[in-house]
Amino acid sequence: MGFFDTEEGVEQYLKMAEGYDGKELIKILQKYLPENSTVLELGIGPGKDMDILTKLYEVTGSDNSQIFLDKYKKNHQDADLLLLDAVTIHTDRKFDCIYSNKVLHHLTREDLTKSLQRQKELLNPNGIAFHSFWKGSKTESMEGLLFTYYEIKDLKKVAESFEILAIETYTEMEKEDSIYVVLRKR
Ligand SMILES: C[S@@+](CC[C@H](N)C(=O)[O-])C[C@H]1O[C@@H](n2cnc3c(N)ncnc32)[C@H](O)[C@@H]1O
């Protein structure tokens, strides 16, 4: 059972993530993705980004933790939610955009490659993938949870089958501790 599959893990994350959301990232996304596009969010967690995205786009939220999905559903009964693993993304639906904020660093490097391949299959023509990562070069495990850090050059390599529209560092907790990528399906 993973960290986010326990009430304790989810509560710990909710406390830690207080005061953070993807508002600035979504402003950047808006430069590339017209309003009312369809968006699949991977790993919604508490759903703060999903709340913002829903004001602009037709959003489907997903996570592989049923606990996060149930919590979100409680306060958003009309939300379109799917229990999905970010690697296999088992759905037959297609989207204009696949978005995640600090989710894919929980995958191994190999699984990130698999995830991006699968995302390509699920994106409509010219579809956009937008993801954020922690910047660095190490891999570590905390409380059974994997953290894989990436440098810009690593992400360029793993995303090479996409057109890279933007790849930049930004600040989440410490200066330039994060990277976002905007990819377009070729
Ligand atoms: C660090 S939290 C980020 C949550 C949210 N995106 C945010 O910005 O607050 C990571 C989220 O990814 C989810 N997650 C981790 N591994 C996943 C996987 N393999 N497939 C789908 N979701 C996953 C966790 O359940 C958790 O909701």
The ligand as an SDF file (V2000), in Angstrom:
LIG
                    3D

 27 29  0  0  0  0  0  0  0  0999 V2000
    2.8240   15.4290   -4.3730 C   0  0  0  0  0  0  0  0  0  0  0  0
    1.1320   15.0220   -4.6590 S   0  0  0  0  0  0  0  0  0  0  0  0
    0.6090   16.3240   -5.7720 C   0  0  0  0  0  0  0  0  0  0  0  0
   -0.8770   16.5160   -5.7790 C   0  0  0  0  0  0  0  0  0  0  0  0
   -1.3990   17.6930   -6.5840 C   0  0  0  0  0  0  0  0  0  0  0  0
   -1.0840   17.5800   -7.9770 N   0  0  0  0  0  0  0  0  0  0  0  0
   -0.8790   18.9790   -6.0120 C   0  0  0  0  0  0  0  0  0  0  0  0
   -0.2420   19.7460   -6.7600 O   0  0  0  0  0  0  0  0  0  0  0  0
   -1.1210   19.2360   -4.8390 O   0  0  0  0  0  0  0  0  0  0  0  0
    1.2560   13.6280   -5.7050 C   0  0  0  0  0  0  0  0  0  0  0  0
   -0.0700   13.0750   -6.1650 C   0  0  0  0  0  0  0  0  0  0  0  0
    0.1730   12.1190   -7.1810 O   0  0  0  0  0  0  0  0  0  0  0  0
   -0.5570   10.9590   -6.9180 C   0  0  0  0  0  0  0  0  0  0  0  0
    0.2090    9.8570   -7.4950 N   0  0  0  0  0  0  0  0  0  0  0  0
    1.4050    9.3720   -7.1030 C   0  0  0  0  0  0  0  0  0  0  0  0
    1.7860    8.3600   -7.9000 N   0  0  0  0  0  0  0  0  0  0  0  0
    0.8060    8.2260   -8.8300 C   0  0  0  0  0  0  0  0  0  0  0  0
    0.6090    7.3370   -9.9230 C   0  0  0  0  0  0  0  0  0  0  0  0
    1.4960    6.3930  -10.2390 N   0  0  0  0  0  0  0  0  0  0  0  0
   -0.5200    7.4770  -10.6480 N   0  0  0  0  0  0  0  0  0  0  0  0
   -1.4370    8.4260  -10.3550 C   0  0  0  0  0  0  0  0  0  0  0  0
   -1.3150    9.2850   -9.3320 N   0  0  0  0  0  0  0  0  0  0  0  0
   -0.1970    9.1770   -8.5660 C   0  0  0  0  0  0  0  0  0  0  0  0
   -0.6940   10.8940   -5.4130 C   0  0  0  0  0  0  0  0  0  0  0  0
   -1.7880   10.1000   -5.0060 O   0  0  0  0  0  0  0  0  0  0  0  0
   -0.8730   12.3620   -5.0870 C   0  0  0  0  0  0  0  0  0  0  0  0
   -2.2100   12.7570   -5.2050 O   0  0  0  0  0  0  0  0  0  0  0  0
  1  2  1  0
  2  3  1  0
  2 10  1  0
  3  4  1  0
  4  5  1  0
  5  6  1  0
  5  7  1  0
  7  8  2  0
  7  9  1  0
 10 11  1  0
 11 12  1  0
 11 26  1  0
 12 13  1  0
 13 14  1  0
 13 24  1  0
 14 15  1  0
 14 23  1  0
 15 16  2  0
 16 17  1  0
 17 18  1  0
 17 23  2  0
 18 19  1  0
 18 20  2  0
 20 21  1  0
 21 22  2  0
 22 23  1  0
 24 25  1  0
 24 26  1  0
 26 27  1  0
M  CHG  2   2   1   9  -1
M  END
$$$$
